[in-house]
Amino acid sequence: MWLITTLIAAIIVTALLVIISKPERYKLHQLSLMLWGAGIMILVDHVLGYEGGEFLEMRTDGAITNGVVLGIVMLIPVFILWEIMLLTSKRKESVSKR
């Protein structure tokens, strides 16, 4: 399910990228690229590690046993990195306007 969670987030951000009139203000291109990259990496991991049975598992064997919760936890660092990118770009813009 973490694959589905990541791909849903990538689709939503890509839709926002198309809808919002000034996506460069929010750096949605970078966020979309990060989410699609993560989704493709997870898909490749699933394909290479597939040994039969369910392809999309609801439960995991790790510390986080719920697949949806794992997907959300995996998205948190991506959004944190995106927020850092936004803050640093805003800081650079305010310094250059002085």
N, C-alpha and C positions, 0 to 999 in steps of 0.2 A: 504493500500500500504506500510505502514511502515514495515509490516511483510515481504513482498516481498523484500524490500530494504535491510533489515537485512539479510535475507537468501541468497540473491545474494552476499553480502559482505562476508558472511561465506563461500560460495562455492568458491569464487575467492581466498580467503586466504588459504583455504584447497588445492586448485589446486596449488597455489604457494608453499605450504608446500611440496607437492609431487615433484614439478619440480626443486626447488632450491636445490643445492647439500649440502649446509650447513644451514639448516633452524634454527638450534639452535643459530647461530650467530645473527639472527634477532628476535629470540624468537617468531617465528610464531606459535609454539604450543600453547603458552599462548593466542595470539591474536585469533587464531582459536577457542579455547575453550571459550573465552569471547563472540565471535560473535555467536557461536552455542548456548551457554547458553541464550543469549539475544533473539535469534530467537525462541527457545523453550518456553521461558517465554512469549513472545508476542503471540505465537500460543496458549498456554494454556489460556491466557487472552482473546483471540478472541473466543475460544471454550466456555469458561465458561460465557462470556458476550453476547453470540449470542442470539438474540431475534427475529430472522427472518429477512428477507430482504437480502441485500448484505453482503457477508462475508468479502470481501476485498473492503473497502471503499476508494474512491479517495478523499473525503472531510471529514474533522473532525469538531467537534463542539468546539474545544479548541482555544487557541490563534493562533496556526498555523493551518490554514484551509486546506492546501494542504497535502495530505498523503505522497507524495514522499519527499517533503521538511521536513516533520516531521521525516521520516525515516533517512534522512541525518543528521538532527539535533541530533537525538538519537545516531547516530554512532560517532559523534564528541567526546563525553567523553570517549568512548571506545578507540579511536585512541590516545587521549591525555594520557590516563592511560598507554597504550602500549608504547608510546614514553618515558614516565617517567621511565617505567621498563627498556627500552633499555639504557637510559642515566645512570641510577643507576648501571646497570650491567657493563657498560663500565667503569664507575668510579671505581668500585670494582676491575675490571681486571687490570686497570692501577696502582692502589695502591698496589695490590698484586705482580706485576712485579717489583716493586722497591726494 
